[in-house]
Amino acid sequence: SKDTESIDGTELPVYRGHLVNGPEPDPESRRPDPVRMLIGFLAAGEREVPCAWMTRWFRDVIFAFRIGF
């Protein structure tokens, strides 16, 4: 794949995904932004916390059934 693309005669960096740059065809949006990756990382961490709680809860319930309360 190419590093740049031409949109309306303007050479811009290609869109690399929401975690890297924006899809809008302007130079400011297409500039790589490390903050986007941090936001994605933090959002993924927040999503995993309920999964971890659910896993722990499920393990405790199974243990309680195995020992007969």
Stockholm file with secondary structure:
# STOCKHOLM 1.0

chainA/1-69         SKDTESIDGTELPVYRGHLVNGPEPDPESRRPDPVRMLIGFLAAGEREVPCAWMTRWFRDVIFAFRIGF
#=GR chainA/1-69 SS CCSEEEETTEEEECCCCTTTSCSSSSHHHHSCCHHHHHHHHHHHHHHHHHHHHHHHHHHHHHHHHHHTC
#=GC SS_cons        CCSEEEETTEEEECCCCTTTSCSSSSHHHHSCCHHHHHHHHHHHHHHHHHHHHHHHHHHHHHHHHHHTC
//
